[in-house]
């Protein structure tokens, strides 16, 4: 299955979830698994109570459990996306290890990324860190605070360069130099 096809299946899953009224949060992920036989299964990250404590169930685990409930155990390709931004993510090390522990055939699974399909074994070698992908930040680039000030300063300078008020300055200075008794009307506004 190509990246575009499996990505489209993941986006369809997100759209179905949103249409069903479920709230899409920045940390919600969706995993789509395609088996070697071409069957597609999906999973969604969610908080579930375990022994009275709310714990996060990853989308990859949910997808594998859905797949196993139908008797499939082998994974051909999988994709994990952030439901809010649509960004393709790599599975965390815990999920990679869980998938690999489900059967030796999963060692040949591929993780779909926009630039290439990555073997799950390769992801396992380099996966580390937390058990959850980091929450997605606002996708707009952050502006440098000084850049905004520089932009304002440049704009103000260009406006001031375009203003030719030398005549007004000269007239004002002449009024200041005149004796008090002969004071000229200030710009024709007073007196």
C-alpha positions in Angstrom: 0.0 0.0 0.0 1.4 3.4 -0.9 1.8 6.3 1.6 -1.0 8.3 -0.1 -3.5 5.3 0.2 -2.8 4.5 3.8 -2.7 8.2 4.7 -6.1 8.7 3.1 -7.5 5.8 5.1 -6.2 7.5 8.3 -7.7 10.9 7.3 -11.0 9.1 6.6 -10.9 7.6 10.1 -10.3 11.1 11.6 -13.2 12.4 9.6 -15.5 9.6 10.8 -14.5 10.2 14.4 -15.2 13.9 14.1 -18.5 13.3 12.3 -19.5 11.0 15.2 -19.2 13.9 17.6 -15.9 12.9 19.3 -13.7 15.9 20.2 -10.4 16.0 18.4 -7.7 17.2 20.7 -4.1 18.1 20.0 -2.8 14.8 21.5 -5.3 12.5 19.8 -3.7 10.1 17.3 -5.1 7.6 14.8 -3.3 4.5 13.6 -4.2 2.5 10.5 -2.9 -1.0 9.9 -2.9 -2.7 6.6 -2.4 -6.5 6.7 -0.5 -8.4 4.0 -3.9 -9.7 2.8 -5.1 -6.0 2.3 -7.5 -5.8 5.3 -7.4 -2.4 7.0 -7.9 -1.9 10.8 -7.7 1.4 12.7 -7.2 2.5 16.3 -7.7 5.7 18.1 -5.8 6.9 21.2 -8.1 7.4 24.2 -8.1 7.6 28.0 -9.5 4.4 29.6 -9.9 3.4 33.2 -7.5 0.7 34.4 -8.0 -0.4 38.0 -9.8 2.9 38.7 -7.0 5.0 37.2 -7.4 6.8 33.8 -4.5 5.7 31.5 -3.8 6.6 27.9 -4.3 3.8 25.4 -2.2 4.5 22.3 -3.8 4.3 18.9 -1.3 1.6 17.8 -2.3 -0.7 20.6 -6.0 -0.1 19.8 -5.4 -0.9 16.1 -3.5 -4.1 16.9 -6.3 -5.2 19.3 -8.9 -4.5 16.6 -6.9 -6.5 14.1 -6.5 -9.5 16.6 -10.2 -9.5 17.3 -10.7 -10.5 13.7 -8.0 -13.2 13.8 -5.3 -11.3 12.0 -1.8 -11.0 13.5 0.5 -9.9 10.7 1.0 -6.2 9.9 2.1 -5.2 6.4 2.1 -1.4 6.8 0.9 1.0 9.4 0.6 4.8 9.8 0.2 6.9 12.8 -1.1 10.4 12.4 -1.9 13.3 14.7 -5.7 13.6 14.4 -5.7 17.4 14.6 -2.8 18.3 12.3 -2.6 15.2 10.1 1.1 14.9 10.7 2.6 11.5 10.2 4.3 10.3 13.4 6.6 7.4 14.4 5.3 5.0 16.9 6.8 5.2 20.4 9.2 2.5 21.6 6.5 0.9 23.8 4.1 0.5 20.9 6.9 -0.8 18.6 7.9 -3.4 21.2 4.3 -4.4 21.7 3.8 -4.8 17.9 7.0 -6.9 17.6 6.0 -9.1 20.5 2.7 -10.1 18.8 4.5 -12.2 16.2 7.8 -12.6 14.3 6.0 -11.7 11.0 5.6 -8.1 12.3 9.4 -7.6 12.1 8.9 -7.0 8.4 6.2 -4.4 8.9 6.7 -0.9 7.4 5.8 2.4 9.0 4.5 4.9 6.4 6.1 8.3 6.4 5.7 11.0 3.7 9.2 10.5 2.3 9.5 6.7 2.6 8.3 3.5 4.2 10.5 2.8 7.2 11.0 -0.8 8.4 9.6 -1.3 11.9 12.9 -2.9 12.9 14.7 0.4 12.0 12.2 2.4 14.1 12.7 -0.1 17.0 16.5 0.6 16.9 16.1 4.4 17.2 12.8 4.7 19.1 13.2 6.0 22.6 12.0 8.7 24.9 8.5 9.0 26.1 5.6 6.6 25.6 3.5 9.3 23.9 4.2 11.5 20.9 4.6 15.1 22.0 1.5 17.3 21.8 1.4 19.2 18.6 2.1 22.9 18.9 0.5 25.5 16.9 1.7 24.9 13.3 2.3 28.6 12.7 5.9 29.5 13.1 6.7 31.5 16.2 7.7 35.1 15.5 10.8 36.5 17.0 9.8 39.4 19.3 12.5 41.6 18.0 11.5 40.9 14.4 8.1 42.6 15.1 9.8 45.6 16.6 12.3 45.8 13.7 9.4 45.6 11.3 7.6 48.4 13.1 10.7 50.5 13.3 11.4 50.0 9.5 7.9 50.9 8.6 7.9 54.0 10.8 11.3 55.1 9.3 9.9 54.7 5.8 6.8 56.7 6.6 8.9 59.5 8.2 11.3 59.6 5.3 8.4 60.2 3.0 7.1 63.1 5.0 8.4 66.5 4.0 7.6 68.9 6.8 10.6 71.3 6.6 8.3 74.3 5.8 6.3 73.7 8.9 9.4 73.5 11.0 10.8 76.7 9.6 7.6 78.6 10.2 7.4 77.3 13.8 11.0 78.4 14.5 10.4 81.9 13.1 7.4 82.3 15.5 9.6 81.4 18.4 12.2 84.0 17.4 9.7 86.9 17.2 9.3 89.3 20.1 6.3 88.8 22.4 4.5 91.9 21.3 4.6 91.1 17.7 3.7 87.5 18.0 2.4 86.1 14.8 -0.7 83.9 14.8 0.2 80.3 15.5 -0.4 78.5 12.1 -3.4 80.7 11.6 -5.4 78.8 14.3 -5.4 81.2 17.2 -5.9 84.9 17.8 
